[in-house]
Amino acid sequence: TMSTPTTAVICLGGATAPSNDNGGTAPLSITAKSKSDLATALSASSAASLSSVTIRVSATELADLYDPMALASLVSSLAPGGAVQVEILGGNSNNGDVDLTAVNDSFLLAGLGAESERRDGTSRILTARKKKVTDQEPASNKSAPIKLNLGGSSSAVKINLGGGVDDDEDDMVDEDDLLAEEGAGVLAPPPAVDSAARAAAADDCGGRKACDNCKCGRAEKEAMERAGGAAAGPADENQPKQVPSSSCGNCAKGDAFRCAGCPFLGKPALKPGEEHLVLDLADDL
């Protein structure tokens, strides 16, 4: 009967398999011509059936044919403790300049532990090994068991799914109760507006007479009142009002340039000489 091979040799590109001189079971020999062929090279092998896998590739074809990601798909066919060897075949003086980063990265991505790197003539052999699954694990890797006391089979866990009063409702507040209570939860009414006090507060001069170098128009207003404007009766209401002149020259420019007590405050910018125009604006409602 023919025994099942326990080793496999994968030849990438133009690499050839070594001769079997020991007379034992011939290894499973597979040829892969591309990176995709390397990933599926052992798809027909049973899981954990191989004790070693050897990948042979020429130093000149390593960068083109060796895929660091492909080795991870071959590890499932390797038995625990099995070895993976990557033989880089040289034959020239440039073998020492070969970049082995791809091979070392493939060991890391496949979860293998790098073991050795040696020379055999003009070839370089890198070896990694699959970790063994043993019952003797370091104490640092073991987790302490947790015992759950469920009280035995005689004890029962009571779960109240309905009917009872939910304790969370005690923390809820009824909005109607807040409105019903006098002075509780209700916003205080706005304070009464004293129109006279507000008008006095708007007086920048603080109730006193106009300054000697007044520029806000208060001096002109007081001069008109002294000239008889204050004594005018209701019959004078239809007479055109005298528009105060600008002493600072900024009244026509707009509110951004006007004084705090400017008589034109709140009105749009105007051209010099148009101070007599009055806009009677009223709400439509």
C-alpha angles and dihedrals in degrees: 000000000000114000122224114254114251096190132054133203118199115195116201119208112324097352117121131214118252120251118264103235100157094075094231129120111318114243122245103264118204130176120211120190099184142023092262090054090056092057092054098036095109099034091116094052122096120249115273091358100123127074095196140010122201122196115196120194135160117249090237092053098041096097093045102043108026113087114193090205095053096068091068090065091054097053094078090068091052119092119233108279091020121142132235118204125191111197115197107199113214127173098169140064092260093071091096090059095058114126107236095184093105092055095048091047091052091055090052095046092048093052094245125144114235109236113172148342121208143159125244108186106299093346131087120214122200116192130197130172136215113239119253121238106230135166091228103083126167115268089241091062095050121091122217114250118246119220116213114206105209093168096246129276093294095064120082131202114229118214119185106213100172150338095062127099114264112235090212090069089068089070094053120100124214111229092209091059090055091054093045094055113087112246094355120118093349122119115243114251116256115267119262115265116236104207094190093052091047092051091050091049090053090058104100091195091061094234095301125116122279120283121258092248094038114169101169096078096254092116092054090047092053090046091056091048091052091048091060106283091114091053093052113118132214089282090069094058092090092052116102112264120238110245114224115241122237115253097181096043094229100095094093094051097071140257093304090068100032127103121250092256098038111143089221093056111135095022124110122260114279140188120259109269095030095088090110092065110102123195113210100204119179134168117262091224 
